[in-house]
Amino acid sequence: MKAEKPAIRYSGLIIVALLSIILTAGLLAWSRSGPGQTIRVTAGPGDGFTGRVYIGGAVRLPGFYPVKGDDTIAGLIQAAGGPLDGAGLDELELALLPKQPAHPQKVNLNTADVWLLQALPGIGETRARAIARYRERQGLFRSTGELLKVEGIGPAIFERLSGLITVAD
């Protein structure tokens, strides 16, 4: 009788494995068989938990809707008139658009390559190379005002650059 116990154990494992495979295949087939236009909810620009979202796809009234921190996806879909018949809610797509920074990132005069300096307004290749040469000969800039000592940089150009440059890390 001791020889029969391992056979029972193995047959039990085989049955459990087969049931698992059948269950997994069934769930996979079921999840793919639903009708479905997807519903897309895309967050628009907003401050923190307030702003507007675009709700599109298989909803009755696609468009932008106000959103607050305590709103739910279900509530937003209802605000858009609810899902269309046959909408694939199981295929719901959510996308959050990153908020654009209020101010562009400043270019560090002490670390910027020539190509980056050239991207600044009023600074072409010649002035960008002059800034790099000044930095090589004089050392790091101690203030943005020191840029006025670079050949080809006058008060008008400096004024255009003042909010776009820095010497701090």
Summary of the structure (lengths in Angstrom):
residues: 169
radius of gyration: 31.2
end to end distance: 78.5
largest distance: 100.3
contacts: 414
relative contact order: 0.11
helix: 43%
strand: 17%
